[in-house]
Amino acid sequence: MTDRTGESAQPASTLRLRIDKWLWAARLFKTRTLAAQAVDLGRVRAEGMRVKPAHALRIGEMIEIQLGESRIDVVVVALSAVRGPAPQAQLLYEETPASAARRQAREEARRDAPEPTRQLRGRPTKREGRALRRLNDA
């Protein structure tokens, strides 16, 4: 039995949801295909174990998500198969304090580090080009 939004009308304790669909609904991935690929590649782990995209997610389960160079650890708070607005999607999970601290430290380090391309201003001048060629030839 389903309600008018297409979600199952079963109680939350018996509701089963694929992990790739939940990752998409929680807005941790832009598309469900990208979520499924990340799960297949082992970038998403449930309770520390590698899972398949069809893994049945449970409330209270710990999920580790590798997004580029950063890792996010979240606990599943609610299940939803519908992708809603960002504030609603953030209610589906809770980030662990350790993960939030890692993310904060990474943001501060990035903010304090100089931008590597800041000194670059367009193409090199003729003089700089000659210097680069001499350097490469040596």
Phi and psi in radians as a Rosetta constraint file:
Dihedral C 1 N 2 CA 2 C 2 CIRCULARHARMONIC -2.190 0.35
Dihedral N 2 CA 2 C 2 N 3 CIRCULARHARMONIC 2.672 0.35
Dihedral C 2 N 3 CA 3 C 3 CIRCULARHARMONIC -1.540 0.35
Dihedral N 3 CA 3 C 3 N 4 CIRCULARHARMONIC -3.057 0.35
Dihedral C 3 N 4 CA 4 C 4 CIRCULARHARMONIC -1.223 0.35
Dihedral N 4 CA 4 C 4 N 5 CIRCULARHARMONIC -0.280 0.35
Dihedral C 4 N 5 CA 5 C 5 CIRCULARHARMONIC -1.498 0.35
Dihedral N 5 CA 5 C 5 N 6 CIRCULARHARMONIC -0.108 0.35
Dihedral C 5 N 6 CA 6 C 6 CIRCULARHARMONIC 1.644 0.35
Dihedral N 6 CA 6 C 6 N 7 CIRCULARHARMONIC -0.118 0.35
Dihedral C 6 N 7 CA 7 C 7 CIRCULARHARMONIC -1.424 0.35
Dihedral N 7 CA 7 C 7 N 8 CIRCULARHARMONIC 2.719 0.35
Dihedral C 7 N 8 CA 8 C 8 CIRCULARHARMONIC -1.226 0.35
Dihedral N 8 CA 8 C 8 N 9 CIRCULARHARMONIC 2.460 0.35
Dihedral C 8 N 9 CA 9 C 9 CIRCULARHARMONIC -1.593 0.35
Dihedral N 9 CA 9 C 9 N 10 CIRCULARHARMONIC 0.248 0.35
Dihedral C 9 N 10 CA 10 C 10 CIRCULARHARMONIC -1.274 0.35
Dihedral N 10 CA 10 C 10 N 11 CIRCULARHARMONIC 2.753 0.35
Dihedral C 10 N 11 CA 11 C 11 CIRCULARHARMONIC -1.067 0.35
Dihedral N 11 CA 11 C 11 N 12 CIRCULARHARMONIC 2.683 0.35
Dihedral C 11 N 12 CA 12 C 12 CIRCULARHARMONIC -1.051 0.35
Dihedral N 12 CA 12 C 12 N 13 CIRCULARHARMONIC -0.528 0.35
Dihedral C 12 N 13 CA 13 C 13 CIRCULARHARMONIC -1.201 0.35
Dihedral N 13 CA 13 C 13 N 14 CIRCULARHARMONIC -0.477 0.35
Dihedral C 13 N 14 CA 14 C 14 CIRCULARHARMONIC -1.791 0.35
Dihedral N 14 CA 14 C 14 N 15 CIRCULARHARMONIC -0.099 0.35
Dihedral C 14 N 15 CA 15 C 15 CIRCULARHARMONIC -1.200 0.35
Dihedral N 15 CA 15 C 15 N 16 CIRCULARHARMONIC 2.258 0.35
Dihedral C 15 N 16 CA 16 C 16 CIRCULARHARMONIC -2.007 0.35
Dihedral N 16 CA 16 C 16 N 17 CIRCULARHARMONIC 2.413 0.35
Dihedral C 16 N 17 CA 17 C 17 CIRCULARHARMONIC -2.481 0.35
Dihedral N 17 CA 17 C 17 N 18 CIRCULARHARMONIC 2.384 0.35
Dihedral C 17 N 18 CA 18 C 18 CIRCULARHARMONIC -1.135 0.35
Dihedral N 18 CA 18 C 18 N 19 CIRCULARHARMONIC 2.513 0.35
Dihedral C 18 N 19 CA 19 C 19 CIRCULARHARMONIC -1.154 0.35
Dihedral N 19 CA 19 C 19 N 20 CIRCULARHARMONIC -0.644 0.35
Dihedral C 19 N 20 CA 20 C 20 CIRCULARHARMONIC -1.160 0.35
Dihedral N 20 CA 20 C 20 N 21 CIRCULARHARMONIC -0.628 0.35
Dihedral C 20 N 21 CA 21 C 21 CIRCULARHARMONIC -1.217 0.35
Dihedral N 21 CA 21 C 21 N 22 CIRCULARHARMONIC -0.676 0.35
Dihedral C 21 N 22 CA 22 C 22 CIRCULARHARMONIC -1.178 0.35
Dihedral N 22 CA 22 C 22 N 23 CIRCULARHARMONIC -0.735 0.35
Dihedral C 22 N 23 CA 23 C 23 CIRCULARHARMONIC -1.040 0.35
Dihedral N 23 CA 23 C 23 N 24 CIRCULARHARMONIC -0.672 0.35
Dihedral C 23 N 24 CA 24 C 24 CIRCULARHARMONIC -1.202 0.35
Dihedral N 24 CA 24 C 24 N 25 CIRCULARHARMONIC -0.785 0.35
Dihedral C 24 N 25 CA 25 C 25 CIRCULARHARMONIC -1.157 0.35
Dihedral N 25 CA 25 C 25 N 26 CIRCULARHARMONIC -0.555 0.35
Dihedral C 25 N 26 CA 26 C 26 CIRCULARHARMONIC -1.432 0.35
Dihedral N 26 CA 26 C 26 N 27 CIRCULARHARMONIC 0.035 0.35
Dihedral C 26 N 27 CA 27 C 27 CIRCULARHARMONIC 1.075 0.35
Dihedral N 27 CA 27 C 27 N 28 CIRCULARHARMONIC 0.537 0.35
Dihedral C 27 N 28 CA 28 C 28 CIRCULARHARMONIC -1.498 0.35
Dihedral N 28 CA 28 C 28 N 29 CIRCULARHARMONIC -0.327 0.35
Dihedral C 28 N 29 CA 29 C 29 CIRCULARHARMONIC -2.347 0.35
Dihedral N 29 CA 29 C 29 N 30 CIRCULARHARMONIC 2.597 0.35
Dihedral C 29 N 30 CA 30 C 30 CIRCULARHARMONIC -1.243 0.35
Dihedral N 30 CA 30 C 30 N 31 CIRCULARHARMONIC -0.648 0.35
Dihedral C 30 N 31 CA 31 C 31 CIRCULARHARMONIC -2.286 0.35
Dihedral N 31 CA 31 C 31 N 32 CIRCULARHARMONIC 2.798 0.35
Dihedral C 31 N 32 CA 32 C 32 CIRCULARHARMONIC -1.195 0.35
Dihedral N 32 CA 32 C 32 N 33 CIRCULARHARMONIC -0.565 0.35
Dihedral C 32 N 33 CA 33 C 33 CIRCULARHARMONIC -1.097 0.35
Dihedral N 33 CA 33 C 33 N 34 CIRCULARHARMONIC -0.772 0.35
Dihedral C 33 N 34 CA 34 C 34 CIRCULARHARMONIC -1.104 0.35
Dihedral N 34 CA 34 C 34 N 35 CIRCULARHARMONIC -0.660 0.35
Dihedral C 34 N 35 CA 35 C 35 CIRCULARHARMONIC -1.124 0.35
Dihedral N 35 CA 35 C 35 N 36 CIRCULARHARMONIC -0.790 0.35
Dihedral C 35 N 36 CA 36 C 36 CIRCULARHARMONIC -1.115 0.35
Dihedral N 36 CA 36 C 36 N 37 CIRCULARHARMONIC -0.698 0.35
Dihedral C 36 N 37 CA 37 C 37 CIRCULARHARMONIC -1.122 0.35
Dihedral N 37 CA 37 C 37 N 38 CIRCULARHARMONIC -0.724 0.35
Dihedral C 37 N 38 CA 38 C 38 CIRCULARHARMONIC -1.103 0.35
Dihedral N 38 CA 38 C 38 N 39 CIRCULARHARMONIC -0.703 0.35
Dihedral C 38 N 39 CA 39 C 39 CIRCULARHARMONIC -1.145 0.35
Dihedral N 39 CA 39 C 39 N 40 CIRCULARHARMONIC -0.777 0.35
Dihedral C 39 N 40 CA 40 C 40 CIRCULARHARMONIC -1.051 0.35
Dihedral N 40 CA 40 C 40 N 41 CIRCULARHARMONIC -0.662 0.35
Dihedral C 40 N 41 CA 41 C 41 CIRCULARHARMONIC -1.400 0.35
Dihedral N 41 CA 41 C 41 N 42 CIRCULARHARMONIC -0.024 0.35
Dihedral C 41 N 42 CA 42 C 42 CIRCULARHARMONIC 1.459 0.35
Dihedral N 42 CA 42 C 42 N 43 CIRCULARHARMONIC 0.250 0.35
Dihedral C 42 N 43 CA 43 C 43 CIRCULARHARMONIC -1.459 0.35
Dihedral N 43 CA 43 C 43 N 44 CIRCULARHARMONIC -0.119 0.35
Dihedral C 43 N 44 CA 44 C 44 CIRCULARHARMONIC -2.167 0.35
Dihedral N 44 CA 44 C 44 N 45 CIRCULARHARMONIC 2.221 0.35
Dihedral C 44 N 45 CA 45 C 45 CIRCULARHARMONIC -2.215 0.35
Dihedral N 45 CA 45 C 45 N 46 CIRCULARHARMONIC 2.478 0.35
Dihedral C 45 N 46 CA 46 C 46 CIRCULARHARMONIC -1.960 0.35
Dihedral N 46 CA 46 C 46 N 47 CIRCULARHARMONIC 2.138 0.35
Dihedral C 46 N 47 CA 47 C 47 CIRCULARHARMONIC 0.965 0.35
Dihedral N 47 CA 47 C 47 N 48 CIRCULARHARMONIC 0.609 0.35
Dihedral C 47 N 48 CA 48 C 48 CIRCULARHARMONIC 1.394 0.35
Dihedral N 48 CA 48 C 48 N 49 CIRCULARHARMONIC -0.032 0.35
Dihedral C 48 N 49 CA 49 C 49 CIRCULARHARMONIC -1.873 0.35
Dihedral N 49 CA 49 C 49 N 50 CIRCULARHARMONIC 2.529 0.35
Dihedral C 49 N 50 CA 50 C 50 CIRCULARHARMONIC -1.239 0.35
Dihedral N 50 CA 50 C 50 N 51 CIRCULARHARMONIC 2.378 0.35
Dihedral C 50 N 51 CA 51 C 51 CIRCULARHARMONIC -2.217 0.35
Dihedral N 51 CA 51 C 51 N 52 CIRCULARHARMONIC 2.978 0.35
Dihedral C 51 N 52 CA 52 C 52 CIRCULARHARMONIC -1.739 0.35
Dihedral N 52 CA 52 C 52 N 53 CIRCULARHARMONIC 2.836 0.35
Dihedral C 52 N 53 CA 53 C 53 CIRCULARHARMONIC -1.029 0.35
Dihedral N 53 CA 53 C 53 N 54 CIRCULARHARMONIC -0.447 0.35
Dihedral C 53 N 54 CA 54 C 54 CIRCULARHARMONIC -1.532 0.35
Dihedral N 54 CA 54 C 54 N 55 CIRCULARHARMONIC 0.125 0.35
Dihedral C 54 N 55 CA 55 C 55 CIRCULARHARMONIC -0.979 0.35
Dihedral N 55 CA 55 C 55 N 56 CIRCULARHARMONIC 2.253 0.35
Dihedral C 55 N 56 CA 56 C 56 CIRCULARHARMONIC -1.378 0.35
Dihedral N 56 CA 56 C 56 N 57 CIRCULARHARMONIC 2.017 0.35
Dihedral C 56 N 57 CA 57 C 57 CIRCULARHARMONIC -1.436 0.35
Dihedral N 57 CA 57 C 57 N 58 CIRCULARHARMONIC 2.523 0.35
Dihedral C 57 N 58 CA 58 C 58 CIRCULARHARMONIC -2.148 0.35
Dihedral N 58 CA 58 C 58 N 59 CIRCULARHARMONIC 2.653 0.35
Dihedral C 58 N 59 CA 59 C 59 CIRCULARHARMONIC -1.170 0.35
Dihedral N 59 CA 59 C 59 N 60 CIRCULARHARMONIC 2.383 0.35
Dihedral C 59 N 60 CA 60 C 60 CIRCULARHARMONIC 1.630 0.35
Dihedral N 60 CA 60 C 60 N 61 CIRCULARHARMONIC -0.084 0.35
Dihedral C 60 N 61 CA 61 C 61 CIRCULARHARMONIC -1.337 0.35
Dihedral N 61 CA 61 C 61 N 62 CIRCULARHARMONIC 2.454 0.35
Dihedral C 61 N 62 CA 62 C 62 CIRCULARHARMONIC -1.586 0.35
Dihedral N 62 CA 62 C 62 N 63 CIRCULARHARMONIC 2.238 0.35
Dihedral C 62 N 63 CA 63 C 63 CIRCULARHARMONIC -2.092 0.35
Dihedral N 63 CA 63 C 63 N 64 CIRCULARHARMONIC 2.304 0.35
Dihedral C 63 N 64 CA 64 C 64 CIRCULARHARMONIC -1.899 0.35
Dihedral N 64 CA 64 C 64 N 65 CIRCULARHARMONIC 2.181 0.35
Dihedral C 64 N 65 CA 65 C 65 CIRCULARHARMONIC -2.139 0.35
Dihedral N 65 CA 65 C 65 N 66 CIRCULARHARMONIC 2.151 0.35
Dihedral C 65 N 66 CA 66 C 66 CIRCULARHARMONIC -1.674 0.35
Dihedral N 66 CA 66 C 66 N 67 CIRCULARHARMONIC 1.927 0.35
Dihedral C 66 N 67 CA 67 C 67 CIRCULARHARMONIC -1.995 0.35
Dihedral N 67 CA 67 C 67 N 68 CIRCULARHARMONIC 1.718 0.35
Dihedral C 67 N 68 CA 68 C 68 CIRCULARHARMONIC 1.157 0.35
Dihedral N 68 CA 68 C 68 N 69 CIRCULARHARMONIC -2.160 0.35
Dihedral C 68 N 69 CA 69 C 69 CIRCULARHARMONIC -1.550 0.35
Dihedral N 69 CA 69 C 69 N 70 CIRCULARHARMONIC -0.184 0.35
Dihedral C 69 N 70 CA 70 C 70 CIRCULARHARMONIC -1.794 0.35
Dihedral N 70 CA 70 C 70 N 71 CIRCULARHARMONIC 2.659 0.35
Dihedral C 70 N 71 CA 71 C 71 CIRCULARHARMONIC -2.119 0.35
Dihedral N 71 CA 71 C 71 N 72 CIRCULARHARMONIC 2.305 0.35
Dihedral C 71 N 72 CA 72 C 72 CIRCULARHARMONIC -2.027 0.35
Dihedral N 72 CA 72 C 72 N 73 CIRCULARHARMONIC 2.258 0.35
Dihedral C 72 N 73 CA 73 C 73 CIRCULARHARMONIC -1.898 0.35
Dihedral N 73 CA 73 C 73 N 74 CIRCULARHARMONIC 2.148 0.35
Dihedral C 73 N 74 CA 74 C 74 CIRCULARHARMONIC -2.282 0.35
Dihedral N 74 CA 74 C 74 N 75 CIRCULARHARMONIC 2.719 0.35
Dihedral C 74 N 75 CA 75 C 75 CIRCULARHARMONIC -1.950 0.35
Dihedral N 75 CA 75 C 75 N 76 CIRCULARHARMONIC 2.301 0.35
Dihedral C 75 N 76 CA 76 C 76 CIRCULARHARMONIC -1.271 0.35
Dihedral N 76 CA 76 C 76 N 77 CIRCULARHARMONIC 2.127 0.35
Dihedral C 76 N 77 CA 77 C 77 CIRCULARHARMONIC -1.769 0.35
Dihedral N 77 CA 77 C 77 N 78 CIRCULARHARMONIC -0.628 0.35
Dihedral C 77 N 78 CA 78 C 78 CIRCULARHARMONIC -2.574 0.35
Dihedral N 78 CA 78 C 78 N 79 CIRCULARHARMONIC 2.761 0.35
Dihedral C 78 N 79 CA 79 C 79 CIRCULARHARMONIC -1.941 0.35
Dihedral N 79 CA 79 C 79 N 80 CIRCULARHARMONIC 2.390 0.35
Dihedral C 79 N 80 CA 80 C 80 CIRCULARHARMONIC -2.655 0.35
Dihedral N 80 CA 80 C 80 N 81 CIRCULARHARMONIC 2.366 0.35
Dihedral C 80 N 81 CA 81 C 81 CIRCULARHARMONIC -1.720 0.35
Dihedral N 81 CA 81 C 81 N 82 CIRCULARHARMONIC 0.001 0.35
Dihedral C 81 N 82 CA 82 C 82 CIRCULARHARMONIC -1.861 0.35
Dihedral N 82 CA 82 C 82 N 83 CIRCULARHARMONIC 2.273 0.35
Dihedral C 82 N 83 CA 83 C 83 CIRCULARHARMONIC -1.491 0.35
Dihedral N 83 CA 83 C 83 N 84 CIRCULARHARMONIC 1.962 0.35
Dihedral C 83 N 84 CA 84 C 84 CIRCULARHARMONIC -1.902 0.35
Dihedral N 84 CA 84 C 84 N 85 CIRCULARHARMONIC -2.902 0.35
Dihedral C 84 N 85 CA 85 C 85 CIRCULARHARMONIC -1.151 0.35
Dihedral N 85 CA 85 C 85 N 86 CIRCULARHARMONIC 2.784 0.35
Dihedral C 85 N 86 CA 86 C 86 CIRCULARHARMONIC -0.961 0.35
Dihedral N 86 CA 86 C 86 N 87 CIRCULARHARMONIC -0.796 0.35
Dihedral C 86 N 87 CA 87 C 87 CIRCULARHARMONIC -1.048 0.35
Dihedral N 87 CA 87 C 87 N 88 CIRCULARHARMONIC -0.615 0.35
Dihedral C 87 N 88 CA 88 C 88 CIRCULARHARMONIC -1.270 0.35
Dihedral N 88 CA 88 C 88 N 89 CIRCULARHARMONIC -0.656 0.35
Dihedral C 88 N 89 CA 89 C 89 CIRCULARHARMONIC -1.158 0.35
Dihedral N 89 CA 89 C 89 N 90 CIRCULARHARMONIC -0.582 0.35
Dihedral C 89 N 90 CA 90 C 90 CIRCULARHARMONIC -1.202 0.35
Dihedral N 90 CA 90 C 90 N 91 CIRCULARHARMONIC -0.279 0.35
Dihedral C 90 N 91 CA 91 C 91 CIRCULARHARMONIC -1.387 0.35
Dihedral N 91 CA 91 C 91 N 92 CIRCULARHARMONIC -0.161 0.35
Dihedral C 91 N 92 CA 92 C 92 CIRCULARHARMONIC -1.391 0.35
Dihedral N 92 CA 92 C 92 N 93 CIRCULARHARMONIC -0.328 0.35
Dihedral C 92 N 93 CA 93 C 93 CIRCULARHARMONIC -2.510 0.35
Dihedral N 93 CA 93 C 93 N 94 CIRCULARHARMONIC 2.873 0.35
Dihedral C 93 N 94 CA 94 C 94 CIRCULARHARMONIC -2.308 0.35
Dihedral N 94 CA 94 C 94 N 95 CIRCULARHARMONIC 2.158 0.35
Dihedral C 94 N 95 CA 95 C 95 CIRCULARHARMONIC -1.316 0.35
Dihedral N 95 CA 95 C 95 N 96 CIRCULARHARMONIC 2.430 0.35
Dihedral C 95 N 96 CA 96 C 96 CIRCULARHARMONIC -1.230 0.35
Dihedral N 96 CA 96 C 96 N 97 CIRCULARHARMONIC 2.647 0.35
Dihedral C 96 N 97 CA 97 C 97 CIRCULARHARMONIC -1.026 0.35
Dihedral N 97 CA 97 C 97 N 98 CIRCULARHARMONIC -0.663 0.35
Dihedral C 97 N 98 CA 98 C 98 CIRCULARHARMONIC -1.126 0.35
Dihedral N 98 CA 98 C 98 N 99 CIRCULARHARMONIC -0.712 0.35
Dihedral C 98 N 99 CA 99 C 99 CIRCULARHARMONIC -1.154 0.35
Dihedral N 99 CA 99 C 99 N 100 CIRCULARHARMONIC -0.738 0.35
Dihedral C 99 N 100 CA 100 C 100 CIRCULARHARMONIC -1.105 0.35
Dihedral N 100 CA 100 C 100 N 101 CIRCULARHARMONIC -0.689 0.35
Dihedral C 100 N 101 CA 101 C 101 CIRCULARHARMONIC -1.154 0.35
Dihedral N 101 CA 101 C 101 N 102 CIRCULARHARMONIC -0.723 0.35
Dihedral C 101 N 102 CA 102 C 102 CIRCULARHARMONIC -1.070 0.35
Dihedral N 102 CA 102 C 102 N 103 CIRCULARHARMONIC -0.782 0.35
Dihedral C 102 N 103 CA 103 C 103 CIRCULARHARMONIC -1.113 0.35
Dihedral N 103 CA 103 C 103 N 104 CIRCULARHARMONIC -0.735 0.35
Dihedral C 103 N 104 CA 104 C 104 CIRCULARHARMONIC -1.108 0.35
Dihedral N 104 CA 104 C 104 N 105 CIRCULARHARMONIC -0.761 0.35
Dihedral C 104 N 105 CA 105 C 105 CIRCULARHARMONIC -1.123 0.35
Dihedral N 105 CA 105 C 105 N 106 CIRCULARHARMONIC -0.686 0.35
Dihedral C 105 N 106 CA 106 C 106 CIRCULARHARMONIC -1.120 0.35
Dihedral N 106 CA 106 C 106 N 107 CIRCULARHARMONIC -0.719 0.35
Dihedral C 106 N 107 CA 107 C 107 CIRCULARHARMONIC -1.145 0.35
Dihedral N 107 CA 107 C 107 N 108 CIRCULARHARMONIC -0.715 0.35
Dihedral C 107 N 108 CA 108 C 108 CIRCULARHARMONIC -1.156 0.35
Dihedral N 108 CA 108 C 108 N 109 CIRCULARHARMONIC -0.710 0.35
Dihedral C 108 N 109 CA 109 C 109 CIRCULARHARMONIC -1.128 0.35
Dihedral N 109 CA 109 C 109 N 110 CIRCULARHARMONIC -0.697 0.35
Dihedral C 109 N 110 CA 110 C 110 CIRCULARHARMONIC -1.174 0.35
Dihedral N 110 CA 110 C 110 N 111 CIRCULARHARMONIC -0.655 0.35
Dihedral C 110 N 111 CA 111 C 111 CIRCULARHARMONIC -1.191 0.35
Dihedral N 111 CA 111 C 111 N 112 CIRCULARHARMONIC -0.643 0.35
Dihedral C 111 N 112 CA 112 C 112 CIRCULARHARMONIC -1.372 0.35
Dihedral N 112 CA 112 C 112 N 113 CIRCULARHARMONIC -0.480 0.35
Dihedral C 112 N 113 CA 113 C 113 CIRCULARHARMONIC -1.330 0.35
Dihedral N 113 CA 113 C 113 N 114 CIRCULARHARMONIC 2.449 0.35
Dihedral C 113 N 114 CA 114 C 114 CIRCULARHARMONIC -1.226 0.35
Dihedral N 114 CA 114 C 114 N 115 CIRCULARHARMONIC 2.584 0.35
Dihedral C 114 N 115 CA 115 C 115 CIRCULARHARMONIC -1.217 0.35
Dihedral N 115 CA 115 C 115 N 116 CIRCULARHARMONIC 2.170 0.35
Dihedral C 115 N 116 CA 116 C 116 CIRCULARHARMONIC -1.102 0.35
Dihedral N 116 CA 116 C 116 N 117 CIRCULARHARMONIC -0.502 0.35
Dihedral C 116 N 117 CA 117 C 117 CIRCULARHARMONIC -1.694 0.35
Dihedral N 117 CA 117 C 117 N 118 CIRCULARHARMONIC 0.230 0.35
Dihedral C 117 N 118 CA 118 C 118 CIRCULARHARMONIC -1.135 0.35
Dihedral N 118 CA 118 C 118 N 119 CIRCULARHARMONIC -0.664 0.35
Dihedral C 118 N 119 CA 119 C 119 CIRCULARHARMONIC -1.378 0.35
Dihedral N 119 CA 119 C 119 N 120 CIRCULARHARMONIC -0.285 0.35
Dihedral C 119 N 120 CA 120 C 120 CIRCULARHARMONIC -1.287 0.35
Dihedral N 120 CA 120 C 120 N 121 CIRCULARHARMONIC 2.266 0.35
Dihedral C 120 N 121 CA 121 C 121 CIRCULARHARMONIC -2.259 0.35
Dihedral N 121 CA 121 C 121 N 122 CIRCULARHARMONIC 1.471 0.35
Dihedral C 121 N 122 CA 122 C 122 CIRCULARHARMONIC 1.238 0.35
Dihedral N 122 CA 122 C 122 N 123 CIRCULARHARMONIC -2.680 0.35
Dihedral C 122 N 123 CA 123 C 123 CIRCULARHARMONIC -1.319 0.35
Dihedral N 123 CA 123 C 123 N 124 CIRCULARHARMONIC 2.679 0.35
Dihedral C 123 N 124 CA 124 C 124 CIRCULARHARMONIC -1.218 0.35
Dihedral N 124 CA 124 C 124 N 125 CIRCULARHARMONIC 2.632 0.35
Dihedral C 124 N 125 CA 125 C 125 CIRCULARHARMONIC -1.267 0.35
Dihedral N 125 CA 125 C 125 N 126 CIRCULARHARMONIC 3.029 0.35
Dihedral C 125 N 126 CA 126 C 126 CIRCULARHARMONIC -1.068 0.35
Dihedral N 126 CA 126 C 126 N 127 CIRCULARHARMONIC -0.717 0.35
Dihedral C 126 N 127 CA 127 C 127 CIRCULARHARMONIC -1.132 0.35
Dihedral N 127 CA 127 C 127 N 128 CIRCULARHARMONIC -0.776 0.35
Dihedral C 127 N 128 CA 128 C 128 CIRCULARHARMONIC -1.162 0.35
Dihedral N 128 CA 128 C 128 N 129 CIRCULARHARMONIC -0.616 0.35
Dihedral C 128 N 129 CA 129 C 129 CIRCULARHARMONIC -1.092 0.35
Dihedral N 129 CA 129 C 129 N 130 CIRCULARHARMONIC -0.768 0.35
Dihedral C 129 N 130 CA 130 C 130 CIRCULARHARMONIC -1.085 0.35
Dihedral N 130 CA 130 C 130 N 131 CIRCULARHARMONIC -0.726 0.35
Dihedral C 130 N 131 CA 131 C 131 CIRCULARHARMONIC -1.119 0.35
Dihedral N 131 CA 131 C 131 N 132 CIRCULARHARMONIC -0.689 0.35
Dihedral C 131 N 132 CA 132 C 132 CIRCULARHARMONIC -1.154 0.35
Dihedral N 132 CA 132 C 132 N 133 CIRCULARHARMONIC -0.728 0.35
Dihedral C 132 N 133 CA 133 C 133 CIRCULARHARMONIC -1.146 0.35
Dihedral N 133 CA 133 C 133 N 134 CIRCULARHARMONIC -0.696 0.35
Dihedral C 133 N 134 CA 134 C 134 CIRCULARHARMONIC -1.082 0.35
Dihedral N 134 CA 134 C 134 N 135 CIRCULARHARMONIC -0.707 0.35
Dihedral C 134 N 135 CA 135 C 135 CIRCULARHARMONIC -1.142 0.35
Dihedral N 135 CA 135 C 135 N 136 CIRCULARHARMONIC -0.728 0.35
Dihedral C 135 N 136 CA 136 C 136 CIRCULARHARMONIC -1.225 0.35
Dihedral N 136 CA 136 C 136 N 137 CIRCULARHARMONIC -0.600 0.35
Dihedral C 136 N 137 CA 137 C 137 CIRCULARHARMONIC -1.290 0.35
Dihedral N 137 CA 137 C 137 N 138 CIRCULARHARMONIC -0.472 0.35
